[in-house]
Amino acid sequence: MRGADAPTRDIAVHFSRTLGATGEQVAYPAVSPERARFVSAFERVNLAQYRKALLHVWPYATVTHDCLEGDHRHKGVYG
């Protein structure tokens, strides 16, 4: 962040997914955008300082669970 001399910075994050077939939404933290204090309920994360005006993140993760076998698999990419 330009103009900041602190070694770290705080950002707020919110993750959500809406299942198209059912309209069901899953989110972390579990807050609704229809609430008056939606943004203030975001999770706070402390990051090392960076010298750019923007931070772009494209996380990707999948998790599957086999109820019959009791097995689960996951993979993820952060970049």
DSSP file (Angstrom, degrees, kcal/mol; ACC not computed):
  #  RESIDUE AA STRUCTURE BP1 BP2  ACC     N-H-->O    O-->H-N    N-H-->O    O-->H-N    TCO  KAPPA ALPHA  PHI   PSI    X-CA   Y-CA   Z-CA
    1    1 A M    >         0   0    0      0, 0.0     3,-1.4     0, 0.0    52,-0.2   0.000 360.0 360.0 360.0 124.6    0.0    0.0    0.0
    2    2 A R  T 3   +     0   0    0      1,-0.2     3,-0.1    50,-0.1    50,-0.1  -0.341 360.0  19.3 -65.4 141.7    1.5    3.3   -1.1
    3    3 A G  T 3  S+     0   0    0      1,-0.2     2,-0.5    48,-0.0    -1,-0.2   0.473  95.0 115.6  81.5   2.4    2.3    5.8    1.7
    4    4 A A    <   -     0   0    0     -3,-1.4    -1,-0.2     1,-0.1     5,-0.0  -0.909  38.6-178.3-108.8 129.5    2.2    3.2    4.5
    5    5 A D        +     0   0    0     -2,-0.5    -1,-0.1    -3,-0.1    44,-0.1   0.414  46.3 115.6-103.9   0.4    5.4    2.5    6.4
    6    6 A A        -     0   0    0      1,-0.1    -2,-0.1     2,-0.1    43,-0.0  -0.391  69.7-129.8 -68.6 147.9    4.0   -0.2    8.7
    7    7 A P  S    S+     0   0    0      0, 0.0    42,-2.7     0, 0.0     2,-0.3   0.707  89.1  28.9 -73.2 -18.4    5.5   -3.7    8.3
    8    8 A T  E     -A   48   0A   0     40,-0.3     2,-0.3    41,-0.0    40,-0.2  -0.881  66.3-155.6-134.4 167.2    2.1   -5.3    8.0
    9    9 A R  E     -A   47   0A   0     38,-2.6    38,-3.1    -2,-0.3     2,-0.4  -0.986  15.4-129.7-141.5 151.9   -1.4   -4.3    6.9
   10   10 A D  E     +A   46   0A   0     -2,-0.3     2,-0.3    36,-0.2    36,-0.2  -0.848  25.0 179.4-102.3 136.8   -4.9   -5.6    7.8
   11   11 A I  E     -A   45   0A   0     34,-2.7    34,-2.9    -2,-0.4     2,-0.4  -0.905  22.9-129.4-128.0 161.9   -7.4   -6.6    5.1
   12   12 A A  E     -A   44   0A   0     -2,-0.3     2,-0.3    32,-0.2    32,-0.2  -0.931  26.1-169.6-112.3 136.3  -10.9   -7.9    5.4
   13   13 A V  E     -A   43   0A   0     30,-2.7    30,-1.9    -2,-0.4     2,-0.3  -0.922  12.9-179.8-128.5 152.1  -12.0  -11.1    3.5
   14   14 A H        -     0   0    0     -2,-0.3     2,-0.4    28,-0.2    28,-0.1  -0.972   8.2-164.1-147.9 133.9  -15.2  -12.9    2.7
   15   15 A F  E     +B   28   0B   0     13,-3.0    13,-2.8    -2,-0.3     2,-0.3  -0.966  15.9 165.7-120.9 135.5  -15.7  -16.0    0.7
   16   16 A S  E     -B   27   0B   0     -2,-0.4     2,-0.4    11,-0.2    11,-0.2  -0.994  16.8-169.0-148.1 156.3  -19.0  -17.2   -0.6
   17   17 A R  E     -B   26   0B   0      9,-2.5     9,-2.6    -2,-0.3     2,-0.5  -0.988   8.3-156.9-144.3 133.5  -20.4  -19.7   -3.1
   18   18 A T  E     -B   25   0B   0     -2,-0.4     2,-0.6     7,-0.2     7,-0.2  -0.957  18.8-134.5-112.0 125.9  -23.9  -20.1   -4.4
   19   19 A L     >  -     0   0    0      5,-3.2     4,-3.2    -2,-0.5     3,-0.4  -0.699  13.0-151.9 -80.3 117.4  -25.0  -23.4   -5.8
   20   20 A G  T  4 S+     0   0    0     -2,-0.6    -1,-0.2     1,-0.2     0, 0.0   0.841  88.7  54.2 -61.0 -38.0  -26.8  -22.7   -9.1
   21   21 A A  T  4 S+     0   0    0      1,-0.2    -1,-0.2    -3,-0.1    -2,-0.0   0.848 127.4  17.2 -68.2 -34.5  -29.1  -25.7   -9.0
   22   22 A T  T  4 S-     0   0    0     -3,-0.4    -2,-0.2     2,-0.1    -1,-0.2   0.612  92.3-126.6-113.9 -17.3  -30.6  -25.0   -5.6
   23   23 A G     <  +     0   0    0     -4,-3.2    -3,-0.2     1,-0.3     2,-0.1   0.499  56.7 151.5  79.1   2.9  -29.7  -21.4   -4.9
   24   24 A E        -     0   0    0     -5,-0.3    -5,-3.2    -6,-0.1     2,-0.4  -0.457  32.1-151.5 -69.0 137.3  -28.1  -22.5   -1.6
   25   25 A Q  E     -B   18   0B   0     -7,-0.2     2,-0.4    -2,-0.1    -7,-0.2  -0.930  12.3-170.1-116.5 138.0  -25.3  -20.2   -0.4
   26   26 A V  E     +B   17   0B   0     -9,-2.6    -9,-2.5    -2,-0.4     2,-0.3  -0.984  18.5 170.6-121.8 134.3  -22.3  -21.1    1.7
   27   27 A A  E     -B   16   0B   0     -2,-0.4   -11,-0.2   -11,-0.2     3,-0.1  -0.984  28.9-119.6-146.3 154.3  -20.1  -18.4    3.1
   28   28 A Y  E    S+B   15   0B   0    -13,-2.8   -13,-3.0    -2,-0.3     2,-0.2  -0.978 106.5  28.4-136.0 127.0  -17.3  -17.6    5.5
   29   29 A P  S    S-     0   0    0      0, 0.0     2,-2.3     0, 0.0    -1,-0.3   0.690 104.4-122.6 -65.0 159.3  -17.8  -15.8    7.7
   30   30 A A        +     0   0    0     -2,-0.2     2,-0.3    -3,-0.1    -2,-0.1  -0.443  63.8 130.4 -77.7  75.3  -21.4  -16.7    7.7
   31   31 A V        -     0   0    0     -2,-2.3    -3,-0.0     4,-0.0     7,-0.0  -0.949  52.6-126.6-126.7 149.6  -23.0  -13.3    7.1
   32   32 A S    >   -     0   0    0     -2,-0.3     3,-1.9     1,-0.1    -2,-0.0  -0.747  11.4-135.2 -96.0 139.9  -25.6  -12.2    4.6
   33   33 A P  T 3  S+     0   0    0      0, 0.0     5,-0.2     0, 0.0    -1,-0.1   0.625 104.9  69.0 -66.3 -10.0  -25.1   -9.3    2.2
   34   34 A E  T 3  S+     0   0    0      4,-0.1     2,-0.2     3,-0.1    -3,-0.0   0.565  79.6  99.0 -83.1  -8.9  -28.6   -8.3    3.1
   35   35 A R  S X  S-     0   0    0     -3,-1.9     3,-1.1     1,-0.1    -4,-0.0  -0.515  79.6-128.0 -78.5 147.5  -27.4   -7.4    6.7
   36   36 A A  T 3  S+     0   0    0      1,-0.3     3,-0.2    -2,-0.2    -1,-0.1   0.830 108.7  44.0 -63.6 -32.9  -26.8   -3.7    7.5
   37   37 A R  T 3> S+     0   0    0      1,-0.2     4,-0.7     2,-0.1    -1,-0.3  -0.237  74.6 132.8-107.4  43.4  -23.3   -4.5    8.8
   38   38 A F  T X4 S+     0   0    0     -3,-1.1     3,-1.1     1,-0.2     4,-0.2   0.955  72.4  40.8 -60.2 -57.5  -22.2   -6.9    6.1
   39   39 A V  G >4 S+     0   0    0      1,-0.3     3,-1.7    -3,-0.2    -1,-0.2   0.862 109.7  58.4 -65.8 -37.2  -18.7   -5.6    5.4
   40   40 A S  G 34 S+     0   0    0      1,-0.3    -1,-0.3   -28,-0.0    -2,-0.2   0.670  99.7  60.7 -68.9 -13.6  -17.8   -4.9    9.0
   41   41 A A  G << S+     0   0    0     -3,-1.1    -1,-0.3    -4,-0.7    -2,-0.2   0.453  78.5 119.6 -90.1  -1.3  -18.4   -8.7    9.7
   42   42 A F  S <  S-     0   0    0     -3,-1.7     2,-0.2    -4,-0.2   -28,-0.2  -0.248  75.6 -99.0 -61.9 152.4  -15.7   -9.8    7.3
   43   43 A E  E     -A   13   0A   0    -30,-1.9   -30,-2.7   -15,-0.1     2,-0.4  -0.543  36.3-130.9 -71.6 135.4  -12.8  -11.8    8.7
   44   44 A R  E     -A   12   0A   0     -2,-0.2     2,-0.4   -32,-0.2   -32,-0.2  -0.756  24.1-172.3 -92.3 135.0   -9.7   -9.7    9.4
   45   45 A V  E     -A   11   0A   0    -34,-2.9   -34,-2.7    -2,-0.4     2,-0.6  -0.989  16.0-142.2-128.9 135.1   -6.3  -11.0    8.1
   46   46 A N  E     -A   10   0A   0     -2,-0.4     2,-0.3   -36,-0.2   -36,-0.2  -0.877  26.0-178.7-100.6 122.8   -2.9   -9.5    8.8
   47   47 A L  E     -A    9   0A   0    -38,-3.1   -38,-2.6    -2,-0.6     2,-0.1  -0.824  34.7 -96.9-118.7 155.9   -0.5   -9.5    5.8
   48   48 A A  E     -A    8   0A   0     -2,-0.3   -40,-0.3   -40,-0.2    -1,-0.0  -0.446  57.8 -92.5 -63.5 145.3    3.1   -8.5    5.3
   49   49 A Q        -     0   0    0    -42,-2.7     2,-0.3    -2,-0.1    -1,-0.1  -0.286  44.5-169.8 -61.6 143.8    3.2   -5.0    3.7
   50   50 A Y        -     0   0    0      2,-0.2     2,-0.2    -3,-0.1    -3,-0.0  -0.957  25.0-129.0-133.9 155.0    3.4   -4.8    0.0
   51   51 A R  S    S+     0   0    0     -2,-0.3     2,-0.3   -48,-0.0   -49,-0.0  -0.173  71.8  97.3-102.2  39.3    4.1   -1.7   -2.2
   52   52 A K  S    S-     0   0    0     -2,-0.2    -2,-0.2     1,-0.1   -50,-0.1  -0.864  70.7-131.7-122.5 159.2    1.2   -1.9   -4.6
   53   53 A A  S    S+     0   0    0     -2,-0.3     2,-0.3   -52,-0.2    -1,-0.1   0.760  92.5  39.0 -78.8 -25.8   -2.2   -0.1   -4.7
   54   54 A L        -     0   0    0      2,-0.0     2,-0.5    -3,-0.0    -1,-0.1  -0.918  62.9-154.3-127.3 150.8   -4.1   -3.4   -5.4
   55   55 A L        -     0   0    0     -2,-0.3     2,-0.5     2,-0.0    -5,-0.0  -0.981  15.2-165.3-122.4 116.2   -3.8   -7.0   -4.2
   56   56 A H        +     0   0    0     -2,-0.5     2,-0.4    23,-0.1    -2,-0.0  -0.891  10.6 174.6-104.7 129.1   -5.2   -9.6   -6.6
   57   57 A V        -     0   0    0     -2,-0.5    -2,-0.0     2,-0.0    21,-0.0  -1.000  14.7-174.5-134.6 132.3   -5.8  -13.1   -5.4
   58   58 A W        -     0   0    0     -2,-0.4    21,-0.4     2,-0.0     2,-0.1  -0.724  16.3-176.7-124.5  80.6   -7.5  -15.9   -7.3
   59   59 A P        -     0   0    0      0, 0.0     2,-0.4     0, 0.0    19,-0.2  -0.451   3.0-171.2 -77.1 152.8   -7.8  -18.9   -4.9
   60   60 A Y  E     +C   77   0C   0     17,-2.3    17,-2.8    -2,-0.1     2,-0.3  -0.983  11.0 162.0-144.1 130.2   -9.2  -22.2   -6.1
   61   61 A A  E     -C   76   0C   0     -2,-0.4     2,-0.4    15,-0.2    15,-0.2  -0.997  14.3-169.9-148.5 146.0  -10.2  -25.2   -4.1
   62   62 A T  E     -C   75   0C   0     13,-2.5    13,-1.9    -2,-0.3     2,-0.4  -0.993   3.1-175.4-133.6 145.6  -12.3  -28.3   -4.5
   63   63 A V  E     -C   74   0C   0     -2,-0.4     2,-0.4    11,-0.2    11,-0.2  -0.994   2.2-175.4-138.5 130.7  -13.4  -30.8   -1.9
   64   64 A T  E     -C   73   0C   0      9,-2.6     9,-2.2    -2,-0.4     2,-0.4  -0.962   5.3-163.7-124.3 147.2  -15.3  -34.0   -2.5
   65   65 A H  E     -C   72   0C   0     -2,-0.4     2,-0.8     7,-0.2     7,-0.3  -0.991  11.3-149.5-133.1 126.4  -16.6  -36.5    0.0
   66   66 A D  E  >> -C   71   0C   0      5,-3.8     4,-2.1    -2,-0.4     5,-0.9  -0.838   8.9-168.4 -94.2 106.8  -17.7  -40.0   -0.7
   67   67 A C  T  45S+     0   0    0     -2,-0.8    -1,-0.2     1,-0.2     5,-0.0   0.822  84.8  50.7 -67.0 -32.1  -20.5  -40.8    1.8
   68   68 A L  T  45S+     0   0    0      1,-0.2    -1,-0.2     3,-0.1    -2,-0.0   0.913 122.4  29.3 -73.3 -42.7  -20.5  -44.6    1.0
   69   69 A E  T  45S-     0   0    0      2,-0.1    -2,-0.2     0, 0.0    -1,-0.2   0.623  99.3-128.7 -92.4 -15.1  -16.8  -45.1    1.3
   70   70 A G  T  <5 +     0   0    0     -4,-2.1     2,-0.3     1,-0.3    -3,-0.2   0.741  63.5 136.4  72.2  22.5  -16.2  -42.3    3.9
   71   71 A D  E   < -C   66   0C   0     -5,-0.9    -5,-3.8     2,-0.0     2,-0.3  -0.751  33.8-170.6-103.9 148.2  -13.4  -41.0    1.8
   72   72 A H  E     -C   65   0C   0     -2,-0.3     2,-0.3    -7,-0.3    -7,-0.2  -0.988   3.5-166.4-136.8 151.7  -12.7  -37.3    0.9
   73   73 A R  E     +C   64   0C   0     -9,-2.2    -9,-2.6    -2,-0.3     2,-0.3  -0.972   8.7 178.8-133.7 147.0  -10.3  -35.6   -1.5
   74   74 A H  E     +C   63   0C   0     -2,-0.3     2,-0.3   -11,-0.2   -11,-0.2  -0.992   7.4 174.9-146.8 153.9   -9.2  -32.1   -1.8
   75   75 A K  E     +C   62   0C   0    -13,-1.9   -13,-2.5    -2,-0.3     2,-0.3  -0.977   7.9 179.5-152.7 156.5   -7.0  -29.9   -3.9
   76   76 A G  E     -C   61   0C   0     -2,-0.3     2,-0.4   -15,-0.2   -15,-0.2  -0.996  15.0-158.0-159.3 155.1   -6.3  -26.2   -4.1
   77   77 A V  E     -C   60   0C   0    -17,-2.8   -17,-2.3    -2,-0.3     2,-0.4  -0.996   5.7-168.3-135.0 138.8   -4.2  -23.5   -5.8
   78   78 A Y              0   0    0     -2,-0.4    -2,-0.0   -19,-0.2   -21,-0.0  -0.991 360.0 360.0-128.0 123.1   -3.4  -20.1   -4.5
   79   79 A G              0   0    0     -2,-0.4    -1,-0.1   -21,-0.4   -23,-0.1   0.395 360.0 360.0-174.5 360.0   -1.9  -17.5   -6.9
